[in-house]
Amino acid sequence: MYKGVLIPVITPFHEDSSVDEVTLRQLIDFYLKTKVQGLFVLGSSGQGPALSADERRSVAEIIIEQAGGRVPVIVHVGCADTPTTVELARHAAGIGADAIGVIPPYYYCDAPQSAVLEHFRKVSDAADLPIFIYENPKYCGISISPEFGVEMKKAVPNIRAMKVAYGAGAMADYVKMFPDDVSVFTGNADIFGLVPFGVAGMINPPTSSVPELCVSLYEALAAKDYAAAAAMQDKVNRVTQMFIATQKKYGRGTIAETYRVRGIDVKRFPRWESAPLPADAVAHIRATYRDVGITD
């Protein structure tokens, strides 16, 4: 089973919006040095929906090569249409991905459950890999409830995990209703009250630039050292609260600034035009990271 901190890898760009391969490779090395348990690539933070199919293939190849088999790499292949999703799933299998993430086909959010189920069946038939259901109704418009998730698992046995970003059901319901061979990950960073009750771990964008905090939190919980976990959760929460408040005000460019504070030259993120954060916002990020012991 998959467990732990799966980092949602961001895709960095040059100023002309092309993929910045050098910085992407630096990011992978950065994540691996902190002992994360896996990489979740080309999801929302990976800008998968903002990339062409060829670009998605290229990014997946770069990450898998750079990771070098040191941790599992889960490649999100979900698209608005089934044929492209199938094509990307086959490619992921061919380049050595450990698993694939699949979001329900987005935009046409009035698709019936039968269409969603058929989408996952065809992807499963195309690539013999474990599948992560990517539950993210905020962006795709379709929700996989715990009940529907169980139905999907029966029809598609190689569903082995689920990321619940904005779920229609309580996390406890996903954990209780899925069979033991399905790992349930939260898209949030507050895992202190979740991991002891069966949640497998986290895939959380706001904390992706502080992976060492997240790994320490998860490891303390796994060891049942709840005093250490509580202290670490407090630090993670402070980073999360700062990030959410800043992104709400200034947009997704916030994440680029968090990486720059860590010394990684993310020239552009997201792919589209994004105004620089004002000096006081950057200073707040720096102060928060200093206060939690991440930077000097």
C-alpha positions in Angstrom: 0.0 0.0 0.0 1.0 3.6 -0.6 1.6 5.7 2.5 3.2 8.9 3.7 3.9 12.2 2.2 3.4 12.3 -1.6 4.6 15.6 -2.8 2.5 17.3 -5.5 5.4 18.3 -7.8 5.1 21.7 -9.3 6.1 22.2 -12.9 8.3 25.3 -13.2 8.4 27.5 -16.3 10.6 29.9 -18.1 9.4 33.4 -18.6 8.2 32.4 -22.1 6.0 29.8 -20.4 8.1 26.8 -21.7 8.9 24.1 -19.2 12.1 24.8 -17.2 13.8 21.4 -17.2 16.8 22.4 -15.2 14.7 23.8 -12.3 12.4 20.8 -12.5 15.3 18.4 -12.0 16.5 20.5 -9.0 13.1 20.3 -7.5 13.1 16.5 -7.7 16.5 16.4 -6.0 15.2 18.8 -3.3 12.2 16.6 -2.6 14.2 13.4 -2.4 16.7 14.8 0.0 13.9 15.3 2.5 12.9 11.6 2.3 9.4 12.1 0.9 7.6 8.8 0.4 6.5 9.6 -3.2 5.9 12.1 -5.9 2.5 13.0 -7.4 3.1 14.7 -10.7 1.1 16.6 -13.3 -1.9 17.2 -11.1 -3.1 20.8 -10.3 0.2 21.9 -9.0 1.9 20.1 -11.8 -0.2 22.2 -14.2 -1.2 19.1 -16.1 -4.4 20.6 -17.5 -2.4 23.6 -18.7 0.1 21.5 -20.7 -0.2 19.8 -24.1 -0.2 16.0 -24.2 3.4 16.2 -25.6 4.5 18.5 -22.8 2.9 16.2 -20.2 4.8 13.2 -21.7 8.1 15.2 -21.5 7.6 16.4 -17.9 6.7 12.8 -16.8 9.9 11.5 -18.5 12.1 14.1 -16.9 10.7 13.4 -13.4 10.9 9.6 -13.7 14.5 9.8 -15.0 15.5 12.2 -12.3 13.8 10.2 -9.5 15.7 7.2 -10.7 13.5 4.7 -8.9 14.3 6.1 -5.5 10.6 6.8 -4.6 7.3 5.9 -6.3 6.2 8.3 -9.0 2.5 8.7 -9.6 1.8 10.3 -12.9 -1.6 12.1 -13.2 -2.9 11.4 -16.7 -6.5 12.7 -16.4 -7.9 14.8 -19.3 -11.3 16.0 -20.4 -11.5 13.1 -22.9 -10.9 9.4 -22.6 -8.7 8.8 -25.7 -6.0 11.3 -24.5 -6.2 10.0 -21.0 -5.7 6.4 -22.3 -2.8 7.6 -24.5 -1.1 9.3 -21.5 -1.7 6.2 -19.3 0.0 4.0 -21.8 2.9 6.4 -22.0 3.2 6.5 -18.2 3.3 2.7 -18.1 5.9 2.6 -20.8 8.4 5.0 -19.1 8.2 3.2 -15.7 5.6 5.1 -13.7 4.7 3.3 -10.5 1.0 4.4 -10.7 -1.3 6.8 -12.4 -3.7 9.4 -11.1 -7.0 9.8 -12.9 -9.5 12.6 -12.4 -13.0 12.2 -13.8 -13.2 13.7 -17.3 -13.8 17.4 -16.6 -15.7 20.3 -18.2 -18.8 18.1 -19.1 -19.6 17.7 -15.4 -23.1 16.5 -16.1 -21.7 13.1 -17.2 -23.5 10.2 -15.5 -21.7 7.9 -13.2 -21.8 5.2 -15.9 -19.7 7.4 -18.2 -17.2 8.1 -15.4 -17.0 4.4 -14.7 -16.4 3.6 -18.3 -13.7 6.2 -18.5 -11.8 4.5 -15.6 -12.3 1.1 -17.1 -10.8 2.1 -20.4 -7.8 3.6 -18.7 -7.4 0.5 -16.6 -7.5 -1.7 -19.7 -4.9 0.4 -21.4 -2.3 0.5 -18.6 -1.7 -2.3 -16.1 -0.8 0.1 -13.3 -2.3 1.0 -9.9 -4.8 3.8 -10.2 -5.2 6.7 -7.9 -8.7 8.2 -8.1 -8.2 12.0 -8.0 -11.2 13.3 -6.2 -11.3 17.1 -7.0 -14.8 18.3 -7.8 -13.8 21.9 -7.2 -11.9 21.8 -10.5 -13.4 18.9 -12.5 -17.1 19.4 -11.5 -17.6 15.7 -10.7 -17.4 14.1 -7.2 -16.5 10.6 -6.4 -18.5 9.9 -3.2 -17.4 7.1 -0.9 -20.3 4.9 -2.2 -19.4 5.5 -5.8 -15.7 5.0 -5.1 -16.5 1.5 -3.7 -18.6 0.7 -6.8 -15.7 1.9 -9.0 -13.2 -0.3 -7.1 -15.4 -3.4 -7.7 -15.4 -2.7 -11.4 -11.8 -1.6 -11.7 -9.7 -3.7 -9.3 -6.4 -1.9 -9.9 -7.8 1.2 -8.2 -5.4 1.2 -5.3 -5.6 4.7 -3.8 -7.6 7.9 -3.8 -6.6 11.5 -3.2 -9.5 13.4 -1.6 -8.9 17.1 -2.3 -12.5 18.4 -1.9 -14.5 15.3 -1.1 -18.2 14.9 -1.1 -17.9 12.6 1.9 -16.1 12.7 5.2 -12.5 11.3 5.2 -13.6 8.7 7.7 -16.2 7.4 5.3 -13.7 6.9 2.5 -11.4 5.0 4.9 -14.1 2.9 6.4 -15.8 2.0 3.2 -12.9 1.2 0.9 -11.2 -2.3 1.2 -7.8 -2.5 2.9 -5.9 -2.5 -0.4 -7.0 1.1 -1.2 -4.9 3.9 0.4 -6.8 7.1 1.1 -4.8 10.4 1.0 -6.0 13.8 2.1 -5.4 16.9 0.1 -5.0 18.8 3.3 -2.1 19.2 5.7 -3.9 18.7 9.0 -3.2 14.9 9.4 -2.8 14.7 13.2 -6.3 13.5 13.6 -6.4 11.4 10.4 -3.4 9.2 10.2 -4.1 7.4 13.5 -7.5 6.5 12.1 -6.4 5.0 8.8 -5.7 7.9 6.4 -2.6 6.9 4.5 -1.0 10.3 4.2 -1.1 13.6 2.5 -0.8 15.2 -1.0 -0.9 18.9 -0.1 0.2 21.7 -2.4 0.5 24.6 0.1 3.2 22.7 2.0 5.1 21.3 -1.0 8.0 23.8 -0.4 8.5 22.5 3.2 8.6 18.8 2.6 10.8 18.1 5.6 8.2 19.4 8.0 5.6 17.2 6.4 7.8 14.1 6.5 8.7 14.8 10.2 5.0 15.1 11.0 4.0 11.9 9.2 6.9 9.9 10.7 6.0 11.1 14.2 2.5 10.0 13.7 3.6 6.6 12.3 5.8 6.1 15.4 2.9 7.2 17.6 5.0 9.9 19.1 2.0 12.2 19.4 3.8 14.9 21.4 6.3 15.4 18.6 3.5 15.1 16.0 1.5 17.8 17.7 4.4 20.2 17.7 5.2 19.5 14.1 1.5 19.8 13.1 1.5 23.3 14.6 4.4 24.3 12.4 2.7 22.8 9.3 -0.5 24.6 10.2 1.3 27.9 10.4 2.8 27.4 7.0 -0.6 26.3 5.6 -2.5 29.2 7.0 0.1 31.7 5.7 0.0 30.2 2.3 -3.8 30.0 1.9 -4.2 33.6 3.1 -1.5 34.8 0.7 -2.7 32.8 -2.3 -6.3 34.0 -1.7 -5.0 37.6 -2.0 -2.4 37.2 -4.7 -3.0 34.0 -6.6 -1.0 30.9 -7.5 2.1 32.9 -7.9 2.4 32.5 -4.2 3.9 29.0 -4.6 6.7 30.3 -6.8 7.7 32.7 -4.0 7.7 30.0 -1.4 10.3 28.1 -3.5 12.4 31.2 -4.1 12.5 31.6 -0.3 13.9 28.1 -0.2 16.6 29.1 -2.7 15.1 27.4 -5.8 14.9 29.6 -8.8 11.3 29.1 -9.9 11.2 31.7 -12.6 7.5 31.4 -13.4 4.6 29.6 -11.9 1.8 29.2 -12.8 2.1 29.1 -16.5 -0.1 32.1 -17.1 0.8 35.7 -16.4 1.0 36.3 -12.6 1.9 39.6 -11.0 4.9 39.5 -8.5 3.9 39.4 -4.9 4.5 42.7 -3.1 7.5 43.0 -0.8 5.5 42.8 2.4 3.9 39.5 1.3 7.3 38.0 0.5 8.6 39.2 3.8 5.7 37.5 5.5 6.6 34.2 3.8 10.2 34.6 4.9 9.2 35.3 8.5 6.9 32.3 8.6 9.5 30.0 7.3 12.1 31.4 9.7 9.7 31.0 12.7 9.1 27.4 11.9 12.8 26.7 11.6 13.0 26.1 7.8 15.2 29.1 7.0 17.6 31.2 9.0 
